[in-house]
Every structure is written in structure tokens, then in C-alpha cells.
Amino acid sequence: MQLFAFGINHQTAPLDIREQVAFPAERLEPALHDLATHKTITEAAILSTCNRTEIYCNTKEPAQVIGWLADFHQLQPDTITPYLYSFPQEQAVKHAFRVASGLDSMVLGEPQILGQMKQAVKTAESAGTLGTLLHKLFQRTFSVAKEVRSTTDIGANSVSMAAAAVRLAQRIFPSIQEQAVLFIGAGEMIELCLDHFSAQHPRHITIANRTLERAHVLARRVNASSVTLNELPEVLARHDIVISCTASPLPILGKGMVERAIKARKHRPMFMVDLAVPRDIEPEVAQLNDVFLYAVDDLAEVVQQGMDSRQAAATQAESIIETRVHNFMEWVHARETVPTIRALRDHAERQRRQELERALKQLARGEDPEKVMDYLSHALTNKLMHAPTHALSNAAQDERESLETWLRRLYHLRQE
């Protein structure tokens, strides 16, 4: 078995590919249970965000995991293989450290990925697919991420996706204060966007969600109104800015619905940001006049602002990660010797028991205890020393010197 990580992200795959292999939150545990049915996979965790889908596992057949990903999403392997990256052992450790530290994100140094990674670990723990190796990996990963963020300026001047959405809106509208904003969804990303947009004091805010109760909770924070997703056709035309991020596997806003809203608005422009993967808004909506539609990848230019000031911090972070990867791999290699150590101890224990049973029988027959103990100590010494002395005596000339050196090191013998 070995540690292995593979996946796709915003650097290797376009949005239309990423959304095909994304895992909605409610499907993650069932997916992990399904993956764990493969006998060659002993541990697994899945990280699925708007920018990446990655699987971390302990397996001796990584190709089987790749095939599983395609089968689970009912895709042909050739559909995703060209976009996949794979990392064995040490490379997988380094990748995990870089992801958690924000070095592999669309927004260099963004902190949200760390929370998403922690949630992925909780899900794997709940599914029972997190074993010793992955548990150690992720605990060390979170420790490294904390060290990077506390000792470097990697997060300085970072522009979040939510802040980028506000900046784009400000390019379309002279003042957000005069606009009505509609948020679709009630998850973490919508909460972040809500905070950024509400700070601009828009004319009105509406929150639409599948469950009205969750929408009410967010609405009360900013004195907004709340509706269900079924009410979207009625309220869409009243809003100038639409921000959507749900876990829906299918688009929520189709071209026809948006087209009707634009007509009702007498072709006043509508700014839309789709932060969901898979997408909430049909891509064809971008073809409509008076609609400015931006998806996750379109925000790249804005979020990269301030990059220069973080490059020096990124170099520092890479140096920290290199050291911590080396430390972790030392632990992995040490763990690989455990079966040998266990076998050595078992061998010694069997010899101890044999001689102890013989000594107890001698004592039961009334033999002198002092002589029995003396015989026991000699017998144990002879048995424990037999293997190394026999190996040294029968070693070939070209290996005898090396074996002798190791024996002196093992038993702390001085050279006379």
C-alpha cells in the first residue's frame, strides 16, 4: 500500500469538466462507502470544491481509483484522463501541504480551502474511511498550513471570490447602493458574498433557498427578504445583481427564465455571478443581450490582484513545506519497518516462552532454583545470539565487513 493523490483543478481542467466530477456534499459519504468496497483501497478522503476535485487514498492500485471516479460519475475514462494529475507518496504529501496553505488556489493564500479540507476529513472520519496514514497526513497538513499562515504574509492583500464579485459589479453599475441584489443559496460562499455586498448598502437584498428557514436566518442578519427557489421566476426581474452558489446538480436559472426577466426589466442590464460547480446558471444565458454573466473561472483576473506582494511569502511557504514533507516521509519510512520489528519481537517472545516453560518444569521437579535460573539465562543468551553470530560466521567475504559494522552498531559494541 502507498499514499496516493489525484484529481483535477482550475489549472488543469475547464469548468465544464470540473462540474462533471464534482461531489455534492450529500453524496460524499455514499461515494466514500462505495470507494471503500474495493479491496485494494484501505483509506480514502475526497475534497470537492468549486475549483478542484481530489481523492487522497492508501492503495496499491491507483489506476483502480481513477477508474472508479469515472464510473461513479457515469463518464468514460477518456473524458477526464487528459485533465487528471496524480501524485504518489512524497509528491502527494507536498501537494496536500500546498493546497491547505493556499499555494495551489486560484486566489494565492486564500484561507477558505483549509476549512473545506477539514470538512473533507470530517466526512471521511464519519464514513469510516480515514485510517492511520491519512489521519496522520491531514493532521500534519493542518499543522503545516497553520505554520505557513502564522510565519509568512501569504494571506496579505488577498482578494476573495466574494470581494471579486463586488469589484466586478462595480464595473457594471456606477453605484451598488442603487441596485437590488438576489442571492441564490445559503451556504458558506453565499454568506461571504452577502457580507461583502451588504457592506455596500444595496437598495434591496433577497435570499432564495430551497429551504425557507435557512434563507430566513441569513435574511435577518442584513434586513433582507427571503423566498424559496420556486419563487425565482416571479422575483428575478426585480433584481439587478444575481449571485448564485448552490449544490444543485442541475442549473437553477435557465436561458428562458432569464430572457423573460430581461424583457420584464425593459432590457435594463443584469449582472450575474455563478459560483457553483456544477453551474447554477445555464452557460447560454451569457449569449443574451443586457446580461453580464461571470462563472468561477472568470473571476481569476480580479482575484490575482495583489499577487506580487504575496510572491515572496509564497517562496517562504514553499521552503517550510519542503522541510515538513521531509519530516513526514521520515515518519512514513519508519512506519514501514513496523512489520519487521513486530516479527523480531514475536520471534524473541517465542524463544523466551520456550525456555520459561522448561525452567518451570525443572522447578516443579524440585531442582535447585539457582541452577535453574543460571541455565535459563544461558539458554536465552545462546538463543538470542545464535542468529547474528551464525550470520556473521557464514557471511561471504564481500559482505562480512558490512555485517560486522551493522552488528557493532546494533549492539553498541566498541571497536577493540
C-alpha positions as CSV (number, residue, x, y, z in Angstrom):
1,M,0.0,0.0,0.0
2,Q,1.1,3.6,-0.6
3,L,-0.2,7.1,-0.3
4,F,-1.6,8.5,-3.5
5,A,-3.5,11.6,-4.5
6,F,-5.0,12.6,-7.8
7,G,-7.6,15.0,-9.1
8,I,-8.4,18.0,-11.4
9,N,-8.4,21.6,-10.6
10,H,-8.8,25.1,-12.1
11,Q,-5.3,24.9,-13.6
12,T,-5.7,21.6,-15.4
13,A,-9.4,21.4,-16.4
14,P,-12.1,23.9,-17.7
15,L,-15.2,24.4,-15.7
16,D,-17.4,22.2,-17.9
17,I,-15.1,19.2,-17.0
18,R,-14.8,20.1,-13.3
19,E,-18.5,20.2,-12.8
20,Q,-18.9,16.7,-14.2
21,V,-16.7,15.2,-11.4
22,A,-17.8,17.4,-8.5
23,F,-19.4,15.8,-5.5
24,P,-22.3,17.5,-3.8
25,A,-22.0,17.4,0.0
26,E,-24.8,14.9,0.5
27,R,-23.1,12.4,-1.9
28,L,-19.7,12.4,-0.4
29,E,-20.3,9.8,2.3
30,P,-22.1,7.4,-0.1
31,A,-19.2,7.9,-2.5
32,L,-16.6,7.0,0.1
33,H,-18.5,3.9,1.1
34,D,-18.7,2.9,-2.5
35,L,-14.9,3.5,-3.0
36,A,-14.1,1.5,0.2
37,T,-15.7,-1.6,-1.3
38,H,-12.6,-2.0,-3.5
39,K,-10.3,-4.4,-1.6
40,T,-7.1,-2.6,-2.8
41,I,-8.2,0.7,-1.2
42,T,-7.8,0.8,2.6
43,E,-8.2,4.5,3.2
44,A,-9.8,7.4,1.3
45,A,-10.9,11.1,1.6
46,I,-12.5,13.3,-1.1
47,L,-12.0,17.0,-1.4
48,S,-14.6,18.6,-3.7
49,T,-14.8,22.4,-4.2
50,C,-15.7,24.8,-7.0
51,N,-12.0,24.8,-8.1
52,R,-11.0,21.2,-7.5
53,T,-12.0,17.6,-7.0
54,E,-9.3,15.4,-5.4
55,I,-9.0,12.0,-3.9
56,Y,-6.4,11.1,-1.3
57,C,-6.1,7.4,-0.6
58,N,-4.0,4.5,0.6
59,T,-3.9,1.9,-2.2
60,K,-1.6,-0.4,-4.1
61,E,-3.6,0.0,-7.4
62,P,-4.1,3.8,-8.1
63,A,-5.5,3.1,-11.6
64,Q,-8.5,1.4,-9.9
65,V,-9.3,4.6,-8.1
66,I,-9.2,6.6,-11.3
67,G,-11.5,4.1,-13.0
68,W,-13.9,4.4,-10.0
69,L,-14.1,8.2,-10.3
70,A,-15.2,7.9,-14.0
71,D,-17.6,5.1,-13.2
72,F,-19.2,6.9,-10.2
73,H,-20.0,9.9,-12.4
74,Q,-21.0,7.7,-15.3
75,L,-18.2,9.1,-17.5
76,Q,-15.9,7.4,-20.0
77,P,-12.3,7.5,-18.5
78,D,-11.1,9.3,-21.6
79,T,-13.4,12.2,-20.7
80,I,-11.4,13.1,-17.6
81,T,-8.0,11.4,-18.0
82,P,-6.3,14.2,-20.0
83,Y,-7.1,16.6,-17.2
84,L,-6.0,14.5,-14.2
85,Y,-2.9,15.0,-12.2
86,S,-1.5,12.2,-10.0
87,F,0.9,12.3,-7.1
88,P,2.4,9.2,-5.4
89,Q,3.9,9.2,-1.8
90,E,6.1,12.2,-1.2
91,Q,4.5,14.2,-4.1
92,A,1.1,13.6,-2.6
93,V,2.3,14.9,0.8
94,K,3.7,18.0,-0.8
95,H,0.5,18.6,-2.8
96,A,-1.7,18.3,0.3
97,F,0.5,20.8,2.2
98,R,0.4,23.3,-0.7
99,V,-3.3,23.0,-1.1
100,A,-4.1,23.6,2.6
101,S,-1.6,26.5,2.7
102,G,-3.4,28.3,-0.2
103,L,-0.4,27.9,-2.6
104,D,-2.4,25.9,-5.2
105,S,-5.6,28.0,-5.1
106,M,-6.9,30.4,-7.7
107,V,-6.5,33.1,-5.1
108,L,-3.0,32.7,-3.8
109,G,-3.1,32.4,0.0
110,E,-6.9,32.3,0.3
111,P,-7.9,30.7,3.7
112,Q,-11.2,29.1,2.7
113,I,-9.6,25.9,1.2
114,L,-8.3,25.0,4.7
115,G,-11.8,24.9,6.1
116,Q,-13.0,22.9,3.1
117,M,-10.2,20.4,3.6
118,K,-11.0,20.0,7.3
119,Q,-14.6,19.3,6.3
120,A,-13.5,16.6,3.9
121,V,-11.6,14.9,6.7
122,K,-14.6,15.0,9.0
123,T,-16.7,13.4,6.3
124,A,-14.1,10.7,5.7
125,E,-14.0,10.1,9.5
126,S,-17.8,9.8,9.6
127,A,-17.7,7.4,6.6
128,G,-15.0,5.3,8.4
129,T,-12.5,5.6,5.5
130,L,-9.8,7.5,7.4
131,G,-7.0,5.2,8.7
132,T,-3.7,5.8,10.4
133,L,-1.8,7.0,7.3
134,L,-4.4,9.6,6.1
135,H,-5.2,10.7,9.6
136,K,-1.5,11.4,10.2
137,L,-1.2,13.1,6.8
138,F,-4.1,15.5,7.4
139,Q,-3.2,16.4,11.0
140,R,0.3,17.2,9.8
141,T,-1.2,19.1,6.8
142,F,-3.3,21.4,9.1
143,S,-0.2,22.0,11.3
144,V,1.9,23.0,8.3
145,A,-0.9,25.3,7.0
146,K,-1.1,27.0,10.4
147,E,2.7,27.4,10.4
148,V,2.7,28.9,6.9
149,R,0.0,31.4,7.7
150,S,1.5,32.4,11.0
151,T,5.1,32.9,9.8
152,T,4.6,34.3,6.3
153,D,2.4,37.0,4.7
154,I,0.8,34.6,2.3
155,G,-2.7,35.9,3.1
156,A,-1.8,39.6,2.8
157,N,-3.7,41.6,0.3
158,S,-5.7,38.6,-0.8
159,V,-8.8,39.3,-2.8
160,S,-11.5,36.7,-2.1
161,M,-14.0,35.4,-4.6
162,A,-16.7,37.3,-2.8
163,A,-14.8,40.6,-2.9
164,A,-14.0,39.9,-6.6
165,A,-17.8,39.7,-7.3
166,V,-18.3,43.1,-5.7
167,R,-15.5,44.6,-7.8
168,L,-16.9,43.2,-11.0
169,A,-20.4,44.6,-10.1
170,Q,-18.8,48.0,-9.5
171,R,-17.5,47.9,-13.1
172,I,-21.1,47.4,-14.4
173,F,-23.0,49.7,-12.1
174,P,-21.9,53.2,-11.0
175,S,-23.2,52.5,-7.5
176,I,-24.3,49.3,-5.9
177,Q,-26.4,51.4,-3.5
178,E,-29.0,51.9,-6.2
179,Q,-29.2,48.1,-7.1
180,A,-31.3,45.2,-5.8
181,V,-29.3,42.1,-5.1
182,L,-30.5,38.5,-5.3
183,F,-28.6,35.7,-3.6
184,I,-29.4,32.1,-4.6
185,G,-28.4,29.6,-2.0
186,A,-27.5,29.8,1.7
187,G,-24.1,28.1,2.1
188,E,-20.7,29.4,3.2
189,M,-19.9,31.1,-0.1
190,I,-23.2,33.0,-0.2
191,E,-22.7,34.1,3.4
192,L,-19.3,35.6,2.4
193,C,-20.8,37.3,-0.6
194,L,-23.7,38.6,1.5
195,D,-21.2,40.2,3.9
196,H,-19.3,41.9,1.1
197,F,-22.4,43.2,-0.8
198,S,-24.3,44.3,2.3
199,A,-21.3,46.4,3.2
200,Q,-22.1,48.4,0.0
201,H,-25.6,49.1,1.2
202,P,-27.6,48.0,-1.8
203,R,-31.2,49.2,-2.3
204,H,-32.7,45.8,-1.5
205,I,-31.5,42.2,-0.8
206,T,-33.3,39.0,-1.4
207,I,-32.2,35.5,-0.4
208,A,-33.6,32.5,-2.3
209,N,-33.0,29.0,-1.0
210,R,-34.5,25.5,-1.2
211,T,-35.5,25.7,2.5
212,L,-37.0,28.9,3.6
213,E,-35.9,28.5,7.2
214,R,-32.2,28.8,6.2
215,A,-32.9,31.8,4.0
216,H,-34.7,33.5,6.9
217,V,-31.6,33.1,9.1
218,L,-29.4,34.9,6.6
219,A,-32.0,37.5,5.8
220,R,-32.4,38.6,9.4
221,R,-28.7,39.4,9.5
222,V,-29.0,42.1,6.8
223,N,-32.7,43.0,7.0
224,A,-33.4,41.2,3.7
225,S,-36.4,39.4,2.3
226,S,-36.4,35.6,1.7
227,V,-38.1,33.4,-0.9
228,T,-38.0,29.8,-2.0
229,L,-36.4,28.6,-5.2
230,N,-39.8,28.0,-6.6
231,E,-40.5,31.8,-6.5
232,L,-37.4,32.7,-8.6
233,P,-39.4,33.2,-11.9
234,E,-41.5,35.8,-10.1
235,V,-38.8,37.8,-8.3
236,L,-35.8,37.5,-10.8
237,A,-36.8,40.5,-12.9
238,R,-36.8,42.8,-9.8
239,H,-33.1,42.3,-9.2
240,D,-30.1,43.9,-10.9
241,I,-27.4,41.7,-9.4
242,V,-27.7,37.9,-9.0
243,I,-25.2,35.8,-7.1
244,S,-25.7,32.1,-7.1
245,C,-24.0,29.2,-5.4
246,T,-26.0,26.0,-4.5
247,A,-25.2,22.3,-4.5
248,S,-27.9,21.6,-7.2
249,P,-26.7,19.0,-9.8
250,L,-28.7,20.8,-12.5
251,P,-29.0,24.5,-13.5
252,I,-31.5,26.6,-11.5
253,L,-31.7,29.5,-13.9
254,G,-32.3,28.6,-17.5
255,K,-31.9,30.8,-20.6
256,G,-35.7,31.1,-21.0
257,M,-36.3,32.3,-17.4
258,V,-33.6,34.9,-17.6
259,E,-34.8,36.0,-21.1
260,R,-38.3,36.7,-19.7
261,A,-36.8,38.6,-16.8
262,I,-34.8,40.8,-19.1
263,K,-37.9,41.6,-21.1
264,A,-39.8,42.5,-18.0
265,R,-36.9,44.8,-17.0
266,K,-37.2,46.5,-20.3
267,H,-33.6,45.4,-21.1
268,R,-32.0,47.1,-18.1
269,P,-28.7,45.3,-17.6
270,M,-28.4,42.4,-15.2
271,F,-25.1,41.3,-13.6
272,M,-24.9,37.6,-12.7
273,V,-22.2,35.6,-10.9
274,D,-22.4,31.8,-10.9
275,L,-20.0,30.5,-8.2
276,A,-21.5,26.9,-8.2
277,V,-19.8,23.8,-9.6
278,P,-21.8,22.3,-11.3
279,R,-23.2,25.6,-12.6
280,D,-26.4,27.0,-11.3
281,I,-26.9,29.3,-14.4
282,E,-27.1,27.8,-17.9
283,P,-24.0,29.0,-19.9
284,E,-26.3,30.0,-22.8
285,V,-27.5,32.9,-20.6
286,A,-24.3,34.7,-21.5
287,Q,-25.5,35.0,-25.1
288,L,-28.4,37.3,-24.0
289,N,-28.0,41.0,-24.6
290,D,-28.0,43.1,-21.4
291,V,-26.8,40.1,-19.3
292,F,-23.2,40.1,-17.9
293,L,-22.6,36.5,-16.7
294,Y,-19.5,35.5,-14.9
295,A,-18.5,32.0,-13.8
296,V,-15.9,30.9,-11.3
297,D,-13.0,31.0,-13.8
298,D,-13.9,34.5,-15.0
299,L,-13.0,35.9,-11.6
300,A,-9.3,34.9,-12.0
301,E,-8.2,38.3,-13.3
302,V,-9.7,40.1,-10.3
303,V,-8.6,37.8,-7.6
304,Q,-5.0,37.8,-8.8
305,Q,-4.7,41.5,-7.9
306,G,-2.1,41.9,-5.1
307,M,-0.3,38.8,-6.3
308,D,3.1,40.4,-6.4
309,S,3.1,41.3,-2.8
310,R,2.4,37.7,-1.9
311,Q,5.1,36.0,-4.1
312,A,7.9,36.5,-1.6
313,A,5.6,34.9,1.1
314,A,4.9,32.0,-1.3
315,T,8.6,31.4,-1.6
316,Q,9.0,31.3,2.2
317,A,6.0,28.9,2.4
318,E,7.5,26.6,-0.2
319,S,10.6,26.3,1.9
320,I,8.7,25.5,5.0
321,I,6.7,22.8,3.1
322,E,9.8,21.2,1.7
323,T,11.1,20.7,5.3
324,R,7.9,19.4,6.6
325,V,7.4,17.0,3.7
326,H,10.9,15.5,4.5
327,N,9.8,15.1,8.2
328,F,6.6,13.4,7.3
329,M,8.3,11.0,4.9
330,E,10.7,10.0,7.7
331,W,7.7,9.0,9.7
332,V,6.3,7.0,6.7
333,H,9.5,5.2,6.2
334,A,9.9,4.4,9.9
335,R,6.3,3.0,9.8
336,E,7.3,0.7,7.0
337,T,9.7,-1.1,9.4
338,V,6.9,-1.9,11.9
339,P,6.2,-5.4,10.5
340,T,9.9,-6.4,10.8
341,I,10.1,-5.1,14.3
342,R,6.9,-6.9,15.2
343,A,8.3,-10.1,13.7
344,L,11.6,-9.8,15.6
345,R,9.8,-9.3,18.9
346,D,7.5,-12.2,18.2
347,H,10.5,-14.4,17.5
348,A,12.2,-13.4,20.7
349,E,9.0,-13.9,22.7
350,R,8.6,-17.5,21.4
351,Q,12.1,-18.2,22.5
352,R,11.5,-16.7,25.9
353,R,8.3,-18.7,26.4
354,Q,10.1,-22.0,25.4
355,E,12.9,-21.5,27.9
356,L,10.5,-20.3,30.6
357,E,8.3,-23.4,30.3
358,R,11.4,-25.6,30.5
359,A,12.6,-23.8,33.7
360,L,9.2,-24.1,35.3
361,K,9.2,-27.8,34.7
362,Q,12.7,-28.1,36.3
363,L,11.5,-26.2,39.3
364,A,8.4,-28.4,39.6
365,R,10.7,-31.5,39.7
366,G,12.5,-29.9,42.7
367,E,15.7,-28.9,41.0
368,D,17.9,-26.3,42.6
369,P,16.3,-22.8,41.8
370,E,19.7,-21.1,41.5
371,K,20.9,-23.7,38.9
372,V,17.6,-23.5,37.0
373,M,17.9,-19.6,36.8
374,D,21.5,-19.9,35.7
375,Y,20.6,-22.4,33.0
376,L,17.6,-20.2,31.9
377,S,19.8,-17.1,31.5
378,H,22.4,-19.0,29.5
379,A,19.8,-20.7,27.3
380,L,18.2,-17.3,26.5
381,T,21.5,-15.7,25.7
382,N,22.5,-18.6,23.4
383,K,19.2,-18.5,21.5
384,L,19.2,-14.7,21.1
385,M,22.8,-14.6,20.0
386,H,22.6,-17.6,17.7
387,A,21.1,-15.8,14.6
388,P,23.6,-12.8,14.5
389,T,26.7,-15.0,15.3
390,H,25.6,-17.6,12.8
391,A,25.1,-15.0,10.1
392,L,28.5,-13.4,10.8
393,S,30.3,-16.7,10.8
394,N,28.7,-17.8,7.5
395,A,28.8,-14.5,5.7
396,A,30.7,-14.3,2.4
397,Q,33.9,-12.3,2.3
398,D,32.4,-9.3,0.5
399,E,29.6,-8.9,3.0
400,R,31.3,-9.8,6.3
401,E,32.8,-6.4,6.9
402,S,29.5,-4.6,6.3
403,L,27.6,-7.1,8.5
404,E,30.1,-6.7,11.3
405,T,29.8,-2.9,11.2
406,W,26.0,-3.2,11.5
407,L,26.2,-5.7,14.3
408,R,28.5,-3.4,16.3
409,R,26.1,-0.5,15.7
410,L,23.0,-2.6,16.7
411,Y,24.6,-3.8,19.9
412,H,26.6,-0.7,20.7
413,L,30.0,-2.6,20.6
414,R,33.2,-0.7,20.7
415,Q,35.9,-1.4,18.2
416,E,38.8,-3.0,20.1
